[in-house]
Amino acid sequence: MLGRLNHVALAVPDLQAAIRTYEATLGATVSVPQPLPEHGVTVAFVDLPNTRIELLEPLGTASPIAAFLAKNPKGGMHHLCYEVADLATAAAHLARNGARVLGDGRPKIGAHGRPVIFIHPGDMVGTLIELEEV
Amino acid sequence: MLGRLNHVALAVPDLQAAIRTYEATLGATVSVPQPLPEHGVTVAFVDLPNTRIELLEPLGTASPIAAFLAKNPKGGMHHLCYEVADLATAAAHLARNGARVLGDGRPKIGAHGRPVIFIHPGDMVGTLIELEEV
C-alpha cells in the first residue's frame, strides 16, 4: 500500500530562520515561502534528490500546528507523508486494521492540492502519518 | 552539501508491534530485525521506493534512545539522516556556521557501518540531524 515518502514535515517557530539553517548551514535548496491561509500555515520546501522536507510556520490564530509548537517551542518533526495510489482503498484497509483516521474519516484537499487523510499517531507507533493520493 | 534523505528514524518501545503496524496496517515491506549491541538498539528498516524508515528499539541498559522513549512512551520521530559526500568538509562548514556536532565532534562509525556525525537539535530547528558519508 505505501508508496514513496512524499515529505517529512517540520513545524518551526520562525520560517526565515529555518530557511537560513537549511540554506546556509546545511547547503540545501529551499523554495520561496508560500502562505496557505486556508491551512493555517506558511510553507517552504527543502528540495532533496529523493524527497522533500516541508517547513511549516503557523499562520493566523487557529493554526493546526500551534499546539505542537507550544509543546516544542524550538520546532520539531511534526508528521510523515506517504504516497498511496488510492485513498479510498487505503482508508478501508486502515479501518479493517483498527487505525483511526482523524476528522470525519473522509479525505480533505491537502496543502498540495491533492486528497489526503491523517492517521491517529496513537495507532502509528507515536507518529502522525499523512497519506496523500498521487 | 545535503544529498539524499537516507532515512527517518523512529524510536519505538516494541519493535515487533511497530513492524506489525508497518506490515499489516500500512502494507509496507520491513526487514528482519538486527540487534546492534554496540549501538544499544535493535533495528529494522521499512523499505520505501525512495528512502527508508529506520525502526529503533532500545537494546541493553544504556541505550541512546532510552531517554527519548521515557519522554515519548508510545514512540516517535527520533532523527533525520541526510547523506553527504564528505563528512570532513561538512563538519568544517557546520562549525563555520555555529552548528554544534555532538560528542567530540569527530565522525563515528554509525549503525550502517559508515562514518556519521550528529548535529545538536538546538542548532537544527529542533530536530536531531545525522549526516552520513556515502
Chai-1 contact restraints between the chains, C-beta under 6 A:
chainA,res_idxA,chainB,res_idxB,connection_type,confidence,min_distance_angstrom,max_distance_angstrom,comment,restraint_id
A,M1,B,G27,contact,1.0,0.0,6.0,A-B,restraint_1
A,L2,B,L26,contact,1.0,0.0,6.0,A-B,restraint_2
A,L2,B,G27,contact,1.0,0.0,6.0,A-B,restraint_3
A,L2,B,A28,contact,1.0,0.0,6.0,A-B,restraint_4
A,R4,B,P49,contact,1.0,0.0,6.0,A-B,restraint_5
A,R4,B,N50,contact,1.0,0.0,6.0,A-B,restraint_6
A,L5,B,L48,contact,1.0,0.0,6.0,A-B,restraint_7
A,L5,B,N50,contact,1.0,0.0,6.0,A-B,restraint_8
A,L5,B,T51,contact,1.0,0.0,6.0,A-B,restraint_9
A,V8,B,V8,contact,1.0,0.0,6.0,A-B,restraint_10
A,V12,B,V125,contact,1.0,0.0,6.0,A-B,restraint_11
A,A18,B,V125,contact,1.0,0.0,6.0,A-B,restraint_12
A,T21,B,V125,contact,1.0,0.0,6.0,A-B,restraint_13
A,A24,B,N97,contact,1.0,0.0,6.0,A-B,restraint_14
A,T25,B,N97,contact,1.0,0.0,6.0,A-B,restraint_15
A,T25,B,A99,contact,1.0,0.0,6.0,A-B,restraint_16
A,L26,B,L2,contact,1.0,0.0,6.0,A-B,restraint_17
A,G27,B,M1,contact,1.0,0.0,6.0,A-B,restraint_18
A,G27,B,L2,contact,1.0,0.0,6.0,A-B,restraint_19
A,A28,B,L2,contact,1.0,0.0,6.0,A-B,restraint_20
A,L48,B,L5,contact,1.0,0.0,6.0,A-B,restraint_21
A,P49,B,R4,contact,1.0,0.0,6.0,A-B,restraint_22
A,N50,B,R4,contact,1.0,0.0,6.0,A-B,restraint_23
A,N50,B,N50,contact,1.0,0.0,6.0,A-B,restraint_24
A,N50,B,T51,contact,1.0,0.0,6.0,A-B,restraint_25
A,T51,B,L5,contact,1.0,0.0,6.0,A-B,restraint_26
A,T51,B,N50,contact,1.0,0.0,6.0,A-B,restraint_27
A,T51,B,T51,contact,1.0,0.0,6.0,A-B,restraint_28
A,N72,B,G126,contact,1.0,0.0,6.0,A-B,restraint_29
A,K74,B,G126,contact,1.0,0.0,6.0,A-B,restraint_30
A,G75,B,V125,contact,1.0,0.0,6.0,A-B,restraint_31
A,G75,B,G126,contact,1.0,0.0,6.0,A-B,restraint_32
A,G76,B,G126,contact,1.0,0.0,6.0,A-B,restraint_33
A,G76,B,T127,contact,1.0,0.0,6.0,A-B,restraint_34
A,M77,B,M77,contact,1.0,0.0,6.0,A-B,restraint_35
A,M77,B,T127,contact,1.0,0.0,6.0,A-B,restraint_36
A,N97,B,A24,contact,1.0,0.0,6.0,A-B,restraint_37
A,N97,B,T25,contact,1.0,0.0,6.0,A-B,restraint_38
A,A99,B,T25,contact,1.0,0.0,6.0,A-B,restraint_39
A,V125,B,V12,contact,1.0,0.0,6.0,A-B,restraint_40
A,V125,B,A18,contact,1.0,0.0,6.0,A-B,restraint_41
A,V125,B,T21,contact,1.0,0.0,6.0,A-B,restraint_42
A,V125,B,G75,contact,1.0,0.0,6.0,A-B,restraint_43
A,G126,B,N72,contact,1.0,0.0,6.0,A-B,restraint_44
A,G126,B,K74,contact,1.0,0.0,6.0,A-B,restraint_45
A,G126,B,G75,contact,1.0,0.0,6.0,A-B,restraint_46
A,G126,B,G76,contact,1.0,0.0,6.0,A-B,restraint_47
A,T127,B,G76,contact,1.0,0.0,6.0,A-B,restraint_48
A,T127,B,M77,contact,1.0,0.0,6.0,A-B,restraint_49
